[in-house]
């Protein structure tokens, strides 16, 4: 009998990786907690209040860490508690898979490195078709926090640093969940490449704005909102991931102005601090 609890945070996109497999992300403090418990028997049981969490992803993730032999001998119970809305581009699946890997590894693979933990989640995401690229960029910001600029094809962090702590993310969750056609992002691959180069040189907000204008025009959001958010004092603003959530990064004192921009639209607003904290795990 063993029990471990892992905490992993969410993230938002600065540069979407679909066009070129190169992405940039920033950690936010919305979190996922996964408790993994073993008992005699076999099989994987998932307990979660959120019904839209992919059980296929979680089963695949567990199989990446726990050997067939161990799965034959242990009943694995996974309890998930997530503050991150699923299916809006706020990296809930990366956070969930990393949390499950982290808790399973604590019990079964205590020597797993950070990179092995990340790759297990990334591979499970691809195999369960939750992600096209495996979302290495998302996984890095969920796991390490701060700014992360990555080459997803090579599974490498190219640039990373902690983010200023006086910033918040004002996130708009639209009522209408329609997303545009992701294949069209490739049309602007040169633009995303330029945005990524800016992020690599630490011009994160410029990268985010370019990404915001490009993704909004392709994924059916109104790109004018990106400009309005900047006008009202956001440092950067963009569709997050493949949307439809829109995130604006701003100083704390500017929160009300940014909220006003979103108030005219149908949906909810979430305020989240920026996160620089690495994922944590401990035995219970």
C-alpha positions, 0 to 999 in steps of 0.5 A: 500500500502506497500513496502519493500526491502531486501538484502541477500548475496550468499554463497559457500560450505565448506562441502556438506550436502547431505550425512549426512544432516550436512553442512558447508558454507561461505558467499560471497558478491554476492547479491540478492535484493527483493522488495515486494510491495502490492496493492489492488487486489490479486495474486502474480506477479514476475518480474526478468531479470533472467528467470531461477529463480523458480516461484514455489519456490517464490510462496511457499515462499510467502505463508509461510509468508502471510496468505490466508486471506491477499493474498485474499486482496492484490496483491503482486508484487515481483521484484528480482535482483540477482548477483548470477548465478542460478544452479551452487551451489552458493546458489541463491535459498536460498538467493532468498527465504530468501530475499522474506521472509524477505521483506514479513515479514517486511510488514505482520509479523514484529515480525518474528524472524531470525529463523522463517525467515530462516525456512520459506525459508527452508520449501518452498525450500523443498516443491517446490523441489528446495532442497533435505535437505532444505539447512539450511546450505546455508540459514544460510550463506546467511542470517548471513554471515561468517562461518556457520556449521549446522545440517540441520536435526535439523535446528540448527547452531552448530558453526559460526563466522565471516570470515577474511576480507582479503580473496576473493572467486575466483569462476569458472563457467564452460561452461559445466553444467553437474552434477554427480549423487548426490546419490553417495555422500552417498557412502563417507558419512564417509568422509563428516562426518570427513570434518564436524567435522573439520569445527566444530572445526574451521579447515574450509580450511581442511574441504573444501579441503576434501569436494572438493576432495570427491565431485569432484571425485563423481560429474564429476569434475576433482579432480586434479584441487583442488590440483592444486589450493592449490598448487598455494596458495588457502587456501581451494578449493571445488566444491560448493554445487552440482556444477558445480561451483568451488570456491577457497578461497585465500588472495587478493594478490594471485588472479592472480595465482588462476585465471591462474589455471582456465584460462585453462578451458572453462568457466567464473571466478567471483571474490567475497569478503567474506561476514560477513554482515547479511541480511537487510530489510527496508521499502521504 
